[in-house]
Structure formats: C-alpha cells, structure tokens
Amino acid sequence: MTIDRRQFLTNSLALLSASAVAPRFACAAPTPATSDTPVRGGTLTYIVPEDITQAVSFLDTNTRNRNLSAKVTEGLLRYDTNFQPQPLLATAWNVSADGLRYTFQLRPNVKWHDGQPFTSADVKFSLLAQQKSGPRGRISLANVERIDTPDPLTAVIVLSKPAPYLIKAFSSAELPIVPSHRYSDGDPLTSPNASAPVGTGPFIFEQWVRGSHVSLRRNPDYWRPGVPYLDRVVFKVAGSPATLSTALEAGDADVANNVPLADLSRLATNPALHVDNTYDAYLNNGQFLEFNTEHPTLAKPEVRHAIAQALDRDFIRDNIYFKRAVVIDSPVPKILSEYYDDSTFHYPFDPAAANAALDRAGYPRDADGSRFALRLTYLPGNDTRTTASYARSALAKIGVKVTVLDGDLPTYLKRVYSTREFDINLNGLGRLYDPSVGVQRFYWGDGVRHPLIWINASHYQNSDVDRLFTSAATETDDHHRAALFKQAQQIVGRDLPVYPLVSIPSIQVLHTRVRNLNNSIDLTAGDFSDTWLARA
C-alpha cells in the first residue's frame, strides 16, 4: 500500500466534521466477500497465544493489550486504509497554520460504561498521563505544552514546537482516552481501570480470568446507533501455539493471529477458513536483535558487526517465517520511502569474516573453541523462540556461546527493561507510521535516564543521534526532515546497537462466517463494531 503523505497532511490540516452518526469505515482487511445484510447476535471467539498484561493499552502498548483495549476504550480518531483520519470521540478537528494548536470538538452525549459523562477533562488527563509515562506517548506527545478545556466538549492541545506526525497518533490503541474519574493521584498502573477498564467503546468489559480468557459484552448504549452486531467477544488464551490451529480447525475459535506459520499452508486449504495476509501499515512490525551496549564486549561496534555477519537473515526469512516475512535493512519502514536510508546497514552473512573480525578485536578462541559467552533473551512467541534457537547455533560457529533465557512476558520485560539481565535480545517492535514515534525510541538516550518498557533496550547513547531525531520531530519542511532521518540512520547503521532482521507478518486466520473483521488501518486494533457472524 502506498500512502500519499503530502495529500494526507493537506487533508488533515483542514477542518473535518461529521454528523452524530459515524461514517461507514473502510475495511482494512477484507474478509470473504458477501452481499448479505449484517446479522445481529452471537459470540466471536478470538484465540490468542498468550494472555494480556493489562486490559487497556494506556501505559503498556504491547500488541495483545492494544488489540483488546481498542474494543472497550476509544481514541479521538481512527484512520482508513489511506491513513485519512475519521471521527471517533472527536467529531471535528482543526490544526492551526503554525502547527501549534490542535482543536478537537468532542462527540456529545457519550457516556462511559459506568454512566458518567465523557468530557474534555478525560482527554486532558489521558494525554498528559501518557506524555509523562507512556512508552510511545513520551515521544509522540513530547511537545505538548498544555491542554486547554474551555468547555466540556472542546479540547485544545497546545504545543511548544510543531509535531508534524501528531495528527496520525490519536487512534484507540495508540492514545486511548480513559475515564479520569477511575484514576487517583497515585500510579496509574495500579488503577483498577488497568485490569477492569471502563470505556466508551462498542463493547463493555465483563471478566478477565488470567491465563484463560477475557470476555466483553455488547454496549447497548453505544453512541453509534445500530452497532455493534455481536453480543459478545471472548479473547481465549491458547496456552501453546499449536492450540491455535487446532481450535480453528475444530471450530472452537472464530479468529486467531500468531498462528504457527508452518500451519498456514494447511489451514489455507480448509474451505471453512480464510488466511488474511493484509499488511499492518500502522504498526510496521519488525524483528530486531538488540545489543546491550553496557556489556564490556558488546560495547565495541566491531563485535556487534561480527555477530550481525554470523546471522543469515535469508535463512530466518525462508525457514522460520516460511517466506512470509521480508529482510529489513533499516529500522525505518521502507513504506516511508521519503525517510528511508539503508546505506550503512550492510552486514552480509559471512561467518569467515565474522571470525576474522573477532580475532582482530582481541577475542581469540580458547582451547574449547569458544571466545566469550552471552545471554540471549527473546520476546515470548513461537517465531522469536525459533529465531533464538537458530541464533544460538549460528553464533556457536563463530565461538560465541549463547545461553537462551526463557520466560513469560512479565519475566522478559523485567529482564530487559528493569534488571537488565541480558546481553543480546530478540525483540519485536512496531516501527509505526512515523520515525519520530516508532524508530526514535530504539535509540533515544532519554530511555537510559528514564527507563520505560519498549524504549532503548540497548541503552545506546549518542548525542548526535538524539539531536537529529529531536530536530526531525519538530521539522515541518518534509525535505529537511527526511535528511535528518537519513543522517540518523547512517549513524546507527554504523554503530549497530540494533540489528534489523525481518518484518513480522500480521496474519490472521478466520472462519468464513466472520464478516467485516477489521475497520481501520491498524487491523487487529480495530473495534469490531462492524463485525458480524453469518449463519449457516
């Protein structure tokens, strides 16, 4: 998909409005074609490999959290397949000519699921809290100076400097609006809303049985008349990757993502199932190898280069991702072509060159053939686990002994971002819709001084890179902005604190009775308001 960004920005800066009823949204991932009239009722069972960590993606933007959260808790806008903003909790918006004031007119007569009115005070609280503590909000909202609320249905975001990417950040999953009355003055992560969210969305949170399922029920008072069609949505935890495919084939689940890629060819031959390969142009997920630059050996760029040359990314693409991924040569998504530069990320697979480089760096083999040992952590998931096993084998061939550390998601996050008990890390990261939001955080020095999950696991610090990203975040001349991003890529490509491996495909497998599953550019983080189940 090609996004005309200049046209997007032109359209976004105009005043857009809508009637009280939201427009019909483009389906970002067309499911099997049908001319049937939507059918009301039924329960959609969505099976997932692992449990969520929070039920709202307010301060933890893990993909699983985002996917569930967006059904309950809404943002100001949603985006169609061309990245054009559409009304959601905001019915109209205007960006001042200098790019420093974003004025949102809010939807009237919207109630939180507990009956309290939705107002501009909720917008103010939500955005300022995410600016302070959100993994991505810290960057996307960095230039917010204040938020004015002249009346209950108007919110004015005032910036100290322009943020040319900001109009693309207001989705339900990215910057959700939460009820301020559910949060005290304490840590927002300890609020009851983190595990039992109250939202304004089409579905109401019912129950979270940890390790088993999360259930949602239809919001009968949803502000958009006539939807949702479904009575309930259940997110069922599989427990193991193999269970995903089994549940689909047995009819025990309607939809799954993160299905083992080895199973997809078989599932595609099942007439009752549909494999959806639509690319997620909002998240732009990729797999990356992150080096702990505080490790005395890995602090040397030449060692990082050698490790990169020991890994065959074509093998990862073809054998671990079954040719459903592509090798990536920069942290910036290639779809953002005007910002893309891969000129310094060339580390061709060459174990002989890697061995020679480690000899030159002062790490000869011992009598047993080993040079040094490293601990490898990986983001829990079937494909990252397999990549971790491959990396252990590949690095053994250049004399690097790797111990793979297993663990669930909370254990992983603690090891990488808190206790830092790792040396190399296989991570899955969303490169997102703009480098200021998605890529800057890979390298941001502030993430060392103020640690947060999903930000700079390498603890890489380079003042020139920080300056380039900081300048690009406020640069309104797109040509100059592109030059800043390219310079930053050239530096981090040479330093290589993070080695890009492959894209992560966004594949869903769904029963053919499931219709209109996705209604926004962020696919699985849509709200299911237009989804329905056909009857036999």
C-alpha positions in Angstrom: 0.0 0.0 0.0 1.3 3.5 -0.9 0.4 6.4 1.3 0.4 9.9 -0.3 1.7 11.7 2.7 1.6 15.2 1.3 -2.1 14.8 0.4 -2.7 13.2 3.8 -1.2 16.2 5.6 -3.1 18.6 3.4 -6.4 16.9 4.2 -5.6 16.5 7.8 -5.0 20.2 8.4 -8.4 21.1 7.1 -11.4 21.3 9.4 -13.2 17.9 9.1 -16.6 17.2 10.6 -19.2 14.5 10.8 -22.8 14.0 11.8 -23.6 12.4 15.1 -23.6 9.0 13.4 -20.1 7.9 12.4 -19.5 7.3 8.7 -19.1 3.9 7.3 -15.5 2.9 7.7 -13.3 1.2 5.0 -12.5 -2.3 5.9 -8.7 -2.5 6.2 -8.6 -6.3 5.8 -11.4 -7.5 3.6 -12.8 -10.8 4.8 -14.7 -13.2 2.5 -17.0 -11.2 0.2 -20.6 -11.1 0.9 -23.7 -9.1 -0.1 -25.6 -10.3 3.0 -27.2 -7.9 5.4 -25.3 -8.0 8.7 -26.8 -10.4 11.2 -27.1 -9.5 14.9 -26.1 -11.7 17.7 -23.6 -14.3 18.5 -20.2 -14.6 20.3 -16.9 -14.1 18.5 -14.1 -16.2 20.0 -10.7 -14.8 19.2 -7.9 -17.2 20.3 -4.5 -15.7 21.2 -1.2 -17.4 22.1 -0.6 -15.6 25.4 -2.5 -13.5 28.0 -2.6 -9.7 28.1 -0.7 -7.8 30.8 -3.2 -5.0 31.0 -6.7 -4.7 29.7 -6.2 -1.2 28.4 -3.2 0.0 26.4 -3.0 3.2 28.3 0.6 2.8 29.6 1.6 -0.5 28.0 1.3 -0.7 24.3 2.1 -4.4 23.9 0.2 -5.6 20.8 -2.0 -8.0 22.7 -3.1 -5.2 25.1 -3.8 -2.9 22.2 -5.9 -5.4 20.3 -8.3 -5.9 23.3 -8.2 -2.4 24.6 -9.5 -0.8 21.4 -12.8 -2.7 21.7 -13.5 -1.1 25.0 -11.6 2.2 25.1 -11.6 4.6 22.2 -9.3 7.3 20.9 -10.2 10.7 19.3 -9.8 9.4 15.7 -9.5 6.3 13.6 -7.8 6.0 10.2 -8.9 4.5 7.0 -6.7 2.4 4.6 -5.2 5.6 3.1 -4.4 6.9 6.6 -7.1 9.5 6.4 -8.4 10.5 9.8 -12.0 9.6 10.6 -14.2 10.9 13.5 -14.4 8.8 16.6 -14.6 10.5 20.0 -13.8 13.7 18.2 -16.3 14.8 15.5 -14.3 17.7 14.1 -10.7 19.0 14.4 -8.5 21.8 13.3 -4.8 22.3 13.2 -3.6 26.0 13.3 -1.4 27.2 10.5 1.7 27.2 12.6 1.0 23.6 13.8 0.9 24.6 17.5 -2.8 24.2 18.3 -4.9 21.2 17.7 -8.6 21.9 18.5 -10.9 18.9 18.9 -14.7 19.2 19.1 -15.8 16.2 21.1 -18.8 13.9 20.5 -21.8 15.0 22.6 -23.9 12.7 24.8 -21.2 10.0 25.1 -21.3 8.0 28.3 -18.6 5.9 30.0 -19.7 2.4 30.6 -20.4 3.2 34.2 -22.8 6.0 33.2 -20.5 9.0 33.8 -20.4 11.6 31.0 -17.3 11.7 28.7 -15.8 15.2 28.7 -12.7 17.2 27.7 -11.4 16.6 31.2 -10.9 12.9 30.3 -9.0 13.9 27.1 -6.7 16.2 29.1 -6.0 13.6 31.8 -5.4 10.8 29.3 -3.0 12.6 27.1 -1.0 14.3 29.8 -0.6 10.9 31.7 0.6 9.3 28.5 3.0 12.2 27.9 4.5 11.5 31.3 4.6 7.7 31.4 3.6 6.2 28.1 6.2 4.2 26.2 5.3 6.0 23.0 3.4 8.9 24.4 6.6 10.2 25.9 7.8 10.8 22.4 4.6 11.5 20.4 3.4 14.0 23.0 6.8 15.4 23.9 6.0 18.9 22.5 2.6 19.2 24.3 2.8 22.3 26.5 -0.7 22.2 27.9 -4.2 21.1 27.1 -7.0 23.7 27.4 -10.6 22.6 28.1 -12.7 25.8 27.5 -15.8 23.7 27.8 -16.8 20.0 28.3 -16.8 19.3 24.5 -13.7 21.1 23.4 -10.1 20.1 24.0 -7.2 22.3 22.7 -3.8 20.7 22.6 -1.1 23.5 22.7 2.4 22.6 21.6 5.7 24.3 22.3 7.0 23.2 18.9 5.4 21.6 15.9 4.9 17.9 15.8 4.2 17.0 12.2 3.4 13.4 13.0 0.9 14.1 15.7 -2.3 14.0 13.7 -1.6 10.3 13.0 -1.3 9.3 16.7 -4.9 9.6 18.0 -6.1 6.0 17.4 -7.8 4.0 20.1 -4.9 1.7 20.5 -2.1 4.3 20.3 -3.5 7.1 22.5 -6.7 5.8 24.2 -8.9 8.2 26.2 -9.6 6.8 29.6 -12.0 8.0 32.3 -10.2 10.4 34.6 -12.5 9.5 37.5 -11.2 6.0 37.5 -7.7 7.2 38.3 -6.4 8.6 41.6 -3.4 10.7 42.2 -1.3 7.6 42.6 0.4 5.4 40.0 -1.9 5.0 37.0 -0.6 1.4 36.5 -2.2 0.5 39.9 -5.6 1.9 39.0 -8.5 -0.6 38.9 -9.0 0.5 35.3 -5.8 -1.3 34.2 -7.4 -4.7 34.8 -11.1 -3.9 34.6 -11.4 -1.0 32.2 -14.3 1.3 31.8 -14.5 2.8 28.3 -16.8 4.4 25.7 -16.4 1.8 23.1 -18.8 -0.7 21.5 -18.0 -3.4 24.0 -18.1 -3.5 27.8 -15.5 -5.3 29.8 -17.0 -8.3 31.7 -14.3 -10.5 33.1 -10.6 -11.3 33.0 -9.7 -14.8 34.1 -5.9 -14.7 34.0 -4.4 -17.3 31.8 -7.8 -18.3 30.5 -9.9 -15.6 28.8 -11.2 -12.1 28.7 -14.9 -11.6 27.9 -16.6 -8.5 26.6 -20.3 -7.8 26.0 -22.2 -5.6 23.7 -22.7 -2.0 24.7 -26.4 -1.4 24.3 -26.0 2.4 24.7 -23.1 2.8 22.2 -23.1 6.3 20.7 -23.1 4.9 17.2 -26.7 3.6 16.6 -27.1 0.1 15.3 -23.8 -1.4 16.2 -22.1 -3.5 17.4 -23.7 -6.5 15.9 -22.0 -9.1 18.1 -23.4 -9.9 21.5 -20.1 -10.8 23.0 -16.4 -11.1 22.2 -14.2 -13.6 24.0 -10.4 -13.5 23.9 -9.3 -17.0 24.7 -5.7 -17.8 25.8 -4.4 -20.8 23.9 -1.6 -21.8 26.2 0.5 -23.1 23.3 1.0 -22.1 19.6 -0.3 -25.5 18.4 -3.6 -25.0 20.1 -4.4 -22.0 17.9 -4.6 -24.1 14.7 -6.4 -26.9 16.4 -9.0 -24.6 17.8 -9.6 -23.1 14.4 -9.9 -26.4 12.7 -12.2 -27.8 15.3 -14.5 -24.7 15.2 -13.7 -23.8 18.8 -12.5 -20.4 17.7 -13.5 -17.9 15.1 -10.3 -16.0 14.6 -6.6 -16.3 15.6 -3.4 -14.4 15.0 0.1 -15.5 15.5 -0.8 -18.9 14.2 2.3 -21.1 13.6 3.5 -20.2 10.2 4.2 -23.8 9.4 0.4 -24.4 9.7 -0.7 -21.7 7.3 -0.5 -23.8 4.1 -2.6 -26.5 5.6 -5.1 -24.0 7.0 -5.4 -22.3 3.7 -6.8 -25.4 2.1 -9.6 -25.7 4.6 -12.7 -24.3 2.9 -14.1 -23.1 6.3 -11.1 -20.9 6.9 -9.6 -17.7 5.4 -6.0 -16.6 5.7 -5.7 -12.9 5.8 -2.2 -11.6 4.9 -3.1 -7.8 4.9 0.0 -5.8 5.8 -0.3 -3.7 9.0 0.8 -0.3 7.8 0.2 1.3 11.2 2.4 -0.9 13.3 5.0 -2.0 10.6 6.3 -4.7 13.0 9.8 -6.0 12.7 12.1 -8.4 14.5 15.4 -6.9 15.8 18.5 -8.1 17.6 19.3 -5.6 20.3 22.8 -5.4 21.9 23.3 -4.5 25.5 25.9 -1.7 24.8 26.7 -1.6 28.5 28.2 -5.1 28.2 32.0 -4.6 28.0 32.4 -6.9 25.0 29.3 -5.7 23.1 30.2 -2.1 23.7 32.6 -2.5 20.8 30.9 -1.9 17.4 33.2 -4.3 15.7 31.9 -7.1 17.9 28.4 -6.2 17.1 29.2 -6.1 13.4 30.7 -9.6 13.6 27.7 -11.0 15.3 25.5 -9.5 12.6 27.6 -11.2 9.9 27.2 -14.5 11.7 23.4 -14.4 11.2 21.8 -15.5 7.9 18.7 -13.3 7.7 17.6 -15.1 4.5 17.5 -18.3 6.5 15.3 -16.6 9.1 13.0 -15.3 6.4 12.7 -18.6 4.5 12.8 -21.2 7.2 11.5 -19.6 10.4 9.0 -17.2 8.7 8.3 -19.6 5.8 8.9 -16.8 3.2 6.0 -14.7 4.7 8.5 -12.1 6.0 11.0 -9.8 4.2 14.5 -9.0 5.3 14.7 -5.4 6.5 17.8 -3.2 6.2 16.8 -0.3 8.3 14.6 0.4 11.3 12.6 2.9 9.2 9.9 1.0 7.2 10.6 1.0 3.5 6.9 2.1 3.0 8.1 5.5 4.4 10.2 5.8 1.3 11.0 9.6 1.7 12.6 8.9 5.0 14.3 5.6 4.3 18.1 5.1 4.1 19.8 1.7 4.3 23.3 2.8 3.1 25.2 1.7 6.3 23.2 -1.4 7.3 25.1 -3.8 5.1 26.4 -6.8 7.1 26.2 -9.7 4.6 26.1 -13.2 6.0 29.8 -14.2 6.2 30.9 -16.4 9.1 34.5 -16.3 7.9 34.6 -12.5 8.0 32.9 -12.6 11.4 35.5 -14.9 12.8 38.3 -12.8 11.4 36.7 -9.6 12.9 36.6 -11.2 16.4 40.2 -12.2 16.1 41.2 -8.7 15.3 39.0 -7.3 18.1 41.1 -9.3 20.6 38.8 -12.3 21.2 40.7 -15.4 20.1 39.2 -18.8 20.6 40.0 -20.7 23.8 41.1 -24.3 23.8 37.5 -25.4 23.6 36.8 -23.2 20.6 34.8 -20.5 22.5 35.6 -16.8 22.6 33.0 -15.5 25.1 29.5 -16.2 26.4 26.3 -14.2 26.1 22.8 -14.4 27.5 20.0 -14.1 24.9 16.5 -13.1 25.8 13.6 -13.1 23.4 10.1 -11.6 23.3 7.8 -14.6 24.0 6.4 -16.1 20.8 6.8 -19.1 18.7 8.8 -17.4 15.9 11.1 -15.5 18.2 11.8 -18.7 20.2 12.7 -20.4 17.0 14.9 -17.5 15.9 16.6 -17.6 19.4 17.5 -21.3 18.9 18.8 -20.5 15.4 20.9 -17.6 16.7 22.4 -19.8 19.4 23.5 -22.3 16.8 24.8 -19.7 14.4 26.8 -17.8 16.9 28.4 -21.1 18.2 30.0 -21.3 14.8 32.0 -18.2 15.5 32.9 -19.2 19.0 30.2 -17.3 20.9 28.4 -19.4 23.5 24.8 -18.4 23.9 22.5 -19.2 26.7 18.9 -18.7 25.8 16.8 -17.4 28.7 13.2 -18.5 28.5 10.3 -16.8 30.4 6.8 -15.3 30.1 6.2 -11.7 29.1 6.4 -10.2 32.6 9.7 -12.0 33.1 11.0 -10.9 29.8 10.1 -7.2 30.4 11.8 -7.3 33.8 15.0 -8.8 32.5 15.3 -6.4 29.5 14.0 -3.1 30.8 14.4 -3.3 34.6 17.1 -5.6 35.9 18.9 -5.7 32.6 19.9 -9.4 32.9 20.6 -9.9 29.2 23.4 -9.4 26.7 21.5 -9.7 23.4 17.8 -9.5 22.9 15.4 -10.6 20.2 12.6 -8.1 20.2 9.5 -7.5 18.1 9.0 -3.7 17.7 6.4 -1.6 15.8 8.2 0.8 13.6 4.9 2.6 13.2 3.6 5.3 11.0 6.4 7.9 11.5 10.1 7.5 12.6 9.7 10.1 15.4 7.2 7.8 17.1 8.3 4.3 16.1 12.0 4.5 15.5 13.4 7.2 17.7 12.6 5.1 20.8 15.0 2.4 19.6 17.9 4.8 20.2 16.6 7.5 22.5 19.1 8.5 25.2 16.3 9.6 27.4 15.3 6.0 27.7 18.5 5.3 29.6 17.9 8.2 32.0 14.2 7.5 32.4 13.7 3.8 31.6 10.4 2.6 30.2 9.4 -0.7 28.5 9.8 -0.8 24.7 12.3 2.1 24.8 16.0 1.7 24.0 16.7 -1.7 25.4 20.3 -1.4 24.1 21.0 1.7 26.4 22.6 3.2 23.3 23.6 6.8 23.8 24.7 9.1 21.0 24.2 12.8 21.3 24.3 13.3 17.5 21.5 10.7 17.0 19.4 12.3 19.8 19.9 15.7 18.2 18.9 14.5 14.8 15.8 12.8 16.0 14.8 15.7 18.2 15.2 18.1 15.3 13.2 15.9 12.9 10.4 15.6 15.5 9.7 19.4 15.1 10.8 20.0 11.5 7.8 21.0 9.2 9.8 21.1 6.0 9.5 17.5 4.8 12.6 17.5 2.6 14.8 18.7 5.5 13.0 16.3 7.9 13.9 13.4 5.6 17.6 14.5 5.5 17.6 14.4 9.3 16.2 10.9 9.5 18.6 9.7 6.9 21.6 11.1 8.8 20.4 9.3 11.9 20.0 6.0 10.1 23.5 6.3 8.7 25.0 6.7 12.2 23.0 3.9 13.8 23.7 1.7 10.8 27.5 2.1 11.5 27.2 1.8 15.3 24.7 -1.0 15.1 23.2 -1.1 18.6 20.1 -2.6 17.0 20.3 -5.0 14.0 17.2 -5.2 11.8 16.3 -8.8 10.9 13.0 -9.3 9.2 9.5 -7.9 9.1 6.9 -9.6 11.3 3.9 -10.6 9.2 0.4 -9.6 10.5 -1.5 -12.7 9.6 -5.0 -13.6 10.9 -6.8 -16.8 10.2 -10.6 -16.6 10.5 -13.6 -18.7 9.9 -15.5 -17.8 6.7 -18.6 -16.9 8.8 -16.7 -13.9 10.2 -17.5 -10.8 8.2 -16.0 -7.3 8.3 -13.4 -8.1 10.9 -11.3 -5.0 10.5 -12.4 -1.5 10.2 -9.3 0.6 10.5 -5.7 0.8 9.2 -4.4 -0.8 12.4 -6.2 -4.1 11.6 -6.5 -6.2 14.8 -6.6 -3.0 16.9 -9.9 -2.0 15.3 -13.0 -2.1 17.5 -15.2 -5.0 16.0 -18.1 -2.6 15.8 -18.9 -3.6 12.2 -18.1 -7.3 12.7 -20.8 -9.9 12.4 -21.2 -13.7 12.1 -23.0 -15.2 9.2 -25.4 -18.0 10.0 -25.4 -21.3 8.2 
